[in-house]
Amino acid sequence: MPSGRPAASTRREAGVPRPGALRRIGALILLAVLAPTGCGAPVQADGPGVIETVAGTGEPGWLGGGYSGDAGDAENARLNAPHALTFSADGTLYIADNDNNRIRSIDPDSGTINTVAGGGSKDWARAESATAAALPPVTDLAVGAYGDTLYIASMLENQVAAVDLTEGSLRILAGREDGGAADVKPRRMERLNGLWWPTGVDVGPDGTLFIADSGNGRIVAVGHHKTRGEGPPDPQHVRVVAGTGTKTPDGADGGNGGPATQASFRELGRLAVDSDGSIYFVDSPRGLRKVDGYEHTVTDAWRPRLPRRPEALAIDPRENTLFAADASGNRVLAFVPGRRSPVIVAGTGAQGFTGDGGPAARARLDSPSGVAVSPSGDLYIADTNNHRIRVVHDVRATIDHPPT
């Protein structure tokens, strides 16, 4: 998904630390003064691999007694079980604040949080604006290549919606208007008027929108209008990029090594698109698979070391490192091209909340369910049951890449 400069790094570049950061820096300076000679330098508050909170107080929102924070500093806002994350090209961070039934944004310059969708009472298929809609549980988010459209996937509603971020309107882009599951027949595979359990969305480098339509065993691409060749994805221009609609039989490899359009899947999960247009997706229980952006073949990737059902995937557009949120393992893993074993970048595996201001790999997380990478190399994590968004600074510098 297109990425931009995040709030945390914007302030850092501008030389304006946040209040929380100032407190941590002061504490580190005091430790440095009091530490005996030879004990080593303290960890930098925003050094490579250091984790800190950028949004959320840790107290849940309205269902727990007090949704708050809009128009104020994101660190002082209340989130309630944040889930999917994504960046727009200008650096705005979007958060699926699921149990508050809202999509919230953090401005990259001011660090201010606001609601861009949800919070209303009307069916989202009929709401006159995005903020008048009652959002269903959100499965995944993506932002269009031009930064003006936010895509929202909801498994429970069998729909993908599009929010016009300029006008504030919302429309159903894919799926039946009534939210019913659609069992798409083979002759209708290249249509968007029906979805069944959409488990992931992402936007490719050319602006194409990809949807994992799990119940129908397919990955579909929504492209530009053919005569214009640019602009937002057009629901009339759909093609199946992977899947036949059939379930992989027991003991079969699902068409591994062959054309992606002849592949089969057991249970499609999240997906992410890299800078070459290749699609990485979860096919449980097989693991992580890949549709090559050039050869259009499907192969296994890092099998079987992926968490059984990762809650989120994100790709670093510069390094093509893939990050996976392992909610049940309370960790975030990095899968590096050329390396067989994953790298733990955040979380000890123990459930809890600790570690801000120190190495992310020594911190405790609680069911992380969202990840997103900023172009400056920071990794953002939805620490779901801690009701916070946390950032691992300069995560690229913490990962050794094999020589090319």
PEURNOR-V62512 format. One record per residue. RES is the residue in one small letter. SS is DSSP state (H for helix, E for strand, C for the rest). OMEGA is omega as a letter, one per 40 degrees, with the letter a starting at -180 (none if undefined). Layout:
RES_SS_OMEGA / RES_SS_OMEGA
This chain:
m_C_a / p_C_a / s_C_i / g_C_a / r_C_a / p_C_a / a_H_a / a_H_a / s_H_i / t_H_i / r_H_a / r_H_i / e_H_a / a_H_i / g_C_a / v_C_i / p_C_i / r_C_a / p_H_i / g_H_i / a_H_i / l_H_i / r_H_a / r_H_i / i_H_i / g_H_i / a_H_i / l_H_i / i_H_i / l_H_i / l_H_a / a_H_a / v_H_a / l_H_a / a_C_i / p_C_i / t_C_i / g_C_a / c_C_i / g_C_a / a_C_i / p_C_i / v_C_i / q_C_a / a_C_i / d_C_i / g_C_a / p_C_i / g_C_i / v_E_a / i_E_i / e_E_i / t_E_i / v_E_i / a_E_i / g_C_i / t_C_a / g_C_i / e_C_a / p_C_a / g_C_a / w_H_i / l_H_i / g_H_i / g_C_i / g_C_i / y_C_a / s_C_i / g_C_a / d_C_a / a_C_i / g_E_i / d_E_a / a_H_i / e_H_a / n_H_a / a_C_i / r_C_i / l_C_i / n_C_a / a_C_i / p_E_a / h_E_a / a_E_i / l_E_i / t_E_i / f_E_i / s_C_a / a_C_a / d_C_i / g_C_i / t_C_i / l_E_i / y_E_a / i_E_i / a_E_a / d_E_a / n_H_a / d_H_i / n_H_i / n_C_a / r_E_i / i_E_a / r_E_a / s_E_i / i_E_a / d_C_a / p_C_a / d_C_a / s_C_a / g_C_a / t_E_i / i_E_i / n_E_i / t_E_i / v_E_i / a_E_i / g_E_a / g_C_i / g_C_a / s_C_a / k_E_i / d_E_a / w_C_i / a_C_a / r_C_a / a_C_a / e_C_i / s_C_a / a_H_a / t_H_i / a_H_a / a_E_i / a_E_a / l_C_i / p_C_i / p_C_a / v_C_a / t_C_a / d_E_i / l_E_i / a_E_i / v_E_i / g_C_a / a_C_a / y_C_i / g_C_a / d_C_a / t_E_i / l_E_i / y_E_a / i_E_i / a_E_i / s_E_i / m_C_a / l_C_i / e_C_i / n_C_a / q_E_i / v_E_a / a_E_i / a_E_i / v_E_i / d_E_a / l_C_i / t_C_a / e_C_a / g_C_a / s_E_i / l_E_i / r_E_i / i_E_a / l_E_a / a_E_a / g_C_i / r_C_a / e_C_a / d_C_i / g_C_i / g_C_i / a_C_a / a_C_i / d_C_a / v_C_i / k_C_a / p_H_a / r_H_a / r_H_a / m_C_a / e_C_i / r_C_a / l_C_a / n_C_i / g_C_i / l_C_i / w_C_i / w_C_i / p_E_a / t_E_a / g_E_i / v_E_i / d_E_a / v_E_i / g_C_a / p_C_i / d_C_i / g_C_i / t_C_i / l_E_i / f_E_a / i_E_i / a_E_a / d_E_a / s_H_a / g_H_i / n_H_i / g_C_a / r_E_i / i_E_a / v_E_i / a_E_i / v_E_a / g_C_i / h_C_i / h_C_a / k_C_a / t_C_i / r_C_i / g_C_i / e_C_a / g_C_a / p_C_i / p_C_a / d_C_a / p_C_i / q_C_a / h_C_a / v_E_i / r_E_i / v_E_a / v_E_i / a_E_i / g_C_i / t_C_a / g_C_i / t_C_a / k_E_i / t_C_i / p_C_i / d_C_i / g_C_i / a_C_a / d_C_i / g_C_i / g_C_a / n_C_i / g_C_a / g_C_i / p_E_a / a_H_a / t_H_i / q_H_a / a_C_i / s_C_a / f_E_i / r_C_a / e_E_a / l_E_i / g_E_a / r_E_i / l_E_i / a_E_a / v_E_a / d_C_a / s_C_i / d_C_a / g_C_i / s_C_a / i_E_i / y_E_a / f_E_i / v_E_i / d_E_a / s_E_e / p_C_a / r_C_a / g_E_a / l_E_i / r_E_a / k_E_i / v_E_a / d_C_a / g_C_a / y_C_a / e_C_i / h_C_i / t_E_i / v_E_a / t_E_i / d_E_i / a_E_i / w_C_i / r_C_e / p_C_a / r_C_i / l_C_i / p_C_a / r_C_i / r_C_i / p_C_a / e_C_a / a_E_i / l_E_i / a_E_a / i_E_i / d_C_a / p_C_a / r_C_a / e_C_a / n_C_i / t_C_i / l_E_i / f_E_a / a_E_i / a_E_i / d_E_a / a_C_a / s_C_i / g_C_i / n_C_a / r_E_i / v_E_a / l_E_i / a_E_i / f_E_a / v_C_i / p_C_i / g_C_i / r_C_a / r_C_a / s_C_i / p_C_i / v_E_i / i_E_a / v_E_i / a_E_i / g_C_i / t_C_a / g_C_i / a_C_a / q_E_i / g_C_i / f_C_i / t_E_i / g_C_a / d_C_a / g_C_a / g_C_a / p_E_a / a_H_a / a_H_i / r_H_a / a_C_i / r_E_i / l_E_i / d_C_i / s_C_i / p_C_a / s_C_i / g_E_i / v_E_i / a_E_a / v_E_i / s_C_a / p_C_i / s_C_i / g_C_i / d_C_i / l_E_i / y_E_a / i_E_i / a_E_a / d_E_a / t_H_a / n_H_i / n_H_i / h_C_a / r_E_i / i_E_a / r_E_a / v_E_i / v_E_a / h_C_i / d_C_a / v_H_i / r_H_a / a_H_a / t_H_a / i_C_i / d_C_i / h_C_i / p_C_a / p_C_a / t_C_none
